[in-house]
Amino acid sequence: MLHYAVVFFVIAIIAALFGFGGIAASAAGIAKILFVVFAILAVASFLYGLLKRGT
């Protein structure tokens, strides 16, 4: 899922270079959402691993 965030970030950068503000903004928004989802899942996975390891 982090891969998709990076892909949309690259699309946003390329679109910004060409001056397509709307496309860049929407791709950046999607990248931010995917990054937040990935970060939450990573933290949840880390905590689950700690709890399972402790028992």
C-alpha positions as CSV (number, residue, x, y, z in Angstrom):
1,M,0.0,0.0,0.0
2,L,2.9,2.3,0.6
3,H,3.8,1.7,-3.0
4,Y,0.6,3.3,-4.1
5,A,1.2,6.3,-1.9
6,V,4.7,6.7,-3.5
7,V,3.2,6.3,-7.0
8,F,0.5,9.0,-6.4
9,F,3.2,11.3,-4.9
10,V,5.3,10.9,-8.1
11,I,2.3,11.6,-10.2
12,A,1.6,14.7,-8.2
13,I,5.2,15.9,-8.6
14,I,5.2,15.3,-12.4
15,A,1.8,17.0,-12.7
16,A,3.0,20.0,-10.7
17,L,6.0,20.4,-13.0
18,F,3.7,20.6,-16.0
19,G,1.4,23.0,-14.2
20,F,-1.7,20.9,-13.8
21,G,-2.8,22.1,-10.4
22,G,-6.0,20.1,-10.1
23,I,-4.4,16.8,-11.1
24,A,-1.4,17.4,-8.8
25,A,-3.7,18.3,-5.8
26,S,-5.9,15.2,-6.2
27,A,-2.9,12.9,-6.6
28,A,-1.2,14.5,-3.5
29,G,-4.5,14.1,-1.6
30,I,-4.7,10.4,-2.5
31,A,-1.0,9.9,-1.6
32,K,-1.6,11.5,1.8
33,I,-4.6,9.3,2.6
34,L,-2.8,6.2,1.6
35,F,0.2,7.2,3.7
36,V,-1.9,7.7,6.8
37,V,-3.7,4.4,6.3
38,F,-0.3,2.7,5.9
39,A,1.1,4.3,9.0
40,I,-1.9,3.3,11.1
41,L,-1.7,-0.3,9.8
42,A,2.1,-0.4,10.5
43,V,1.6,0.8,14.1
44,A,-1.3,-1.7,14.6
45,S,0.8,-4.5,13.2
46,F,3.8,-3.5,15.5
47,L,1.6,-3.4,18.6
48,Y,-0.1,-6.7,17.7
49,G,3.3,-8.3,17.3
50,L,4.4,-7.0,20.7
51,L,1.3,-8.2,22.4
52,K,1.4,-11.6,20.8
53,R,5.1,-12.0,21.6
54,G,4.6,-11.2,25.2
55,T,2.0,-14.0,25.8
